[in-house]
Amino acid sequence: MFGCLVAGRLVQTDAQQVASDKFVFTLPDYEKVNHVVVFMLGTVPFPVGMGGAVYFSFPDPAVGQVWQLLGFITNEKPSAIFRISGMKAGEGGAHPFGMMAVPQAPSVAQVGVSIESLDLLAQQTPVSTSAVSKVDSFTQFTQKMLESLYNFTSSFALSQSQMTPNPSEMFVPASSILKWYENFQRRMMQNPNFWKT
């Protein structure tokens, strides 16, 4: 139902369902992460009149686990980018995750999605430090995804002298992936919805 992209390096689509209307992603080494993208996978929409409140939880030695409202996603706004760097202890407020068990490791945080009514979402105020990026979140997500694809495929790069003939393996030149990446980005800049046609 949901996905979470962590700073262009890790896409998670295996949220743990902790209640009928609550889902959690685990973020290892969250101190090294500046932004997270939370998005709907497009397989299951929210029920009519409902959306997802997005929360961030990190360990605070003084008060335990802190949950902070980042913002929300809906069927009409299926993705959002949130800044998690610079979150301050003690700024947590009321949250729907109760006293659920949390990872004990000091560098593990969580992103939670709570399915709530749109009326309730409209009344909530996210923490100010999570300011959602002004750039269209889909465009920014796509750019990060493209960068991740290029970086991932580049990690398997071999020079021609390193290649061993293997008739069952197909090799794609890294330059063709880079050219595709540049063309896709150019088309996104011209029309972010070009892929819909």
C-alpha positions, 0 to 999 in steps of 0.5 A: 500500500505504501512505500518509503524512499530514504534519501535516494538510497533505499526504497522500502515497500514492506511496511510492517502493519502494527494495527488495522490502520497503522503501518511502520517503516524502520530507518537504520542509521537515520542520523545520516538521512536528511529527507524521506519520501512517503508514497502510495504504491498505487495498488490500494487507494485510501477509502473515500474520505480517508488519508494517511498521517505521516509520523517520524519517531526517533530515540530520545535518551531523555524521554524515550521514543518521540513521535512527530507529525510530518504531514500527510498523503492522500489519494489526491496527493499520493506522495510527499517529501519530508525533512527529518534532519534537525528534528528536535527532542521534546517536540513530539505531540499526540500521536496514534502509535501509543506505546508500541514496541520500538527498536532499542538501537540508538540509530534506528528510527521509524516512519509511521503512516496512520490512516485517518479521516481527511477532516482530522488530517486538516486539523493537525499541524506538522512540526515546523522542521519537517517542512515539505519541499516546495518542489513537486514531490513526484518530480523530486521522487522521480529524480531520486529514483533515477539517480538510485537506478543509475548508481545501482547499475553503475556499481556493477560496471565492468570494463571490456577487459574485465568481462568474461564471455557468457552467452546467457548474460546480457550487458548494457553499456553504462552510457546508455543508462546515463543517456536514458536518465538524461532524456527522462529528466529533460522530459520531466522538466518539460512536462512532469506528467508526460508519462501518463500519455 
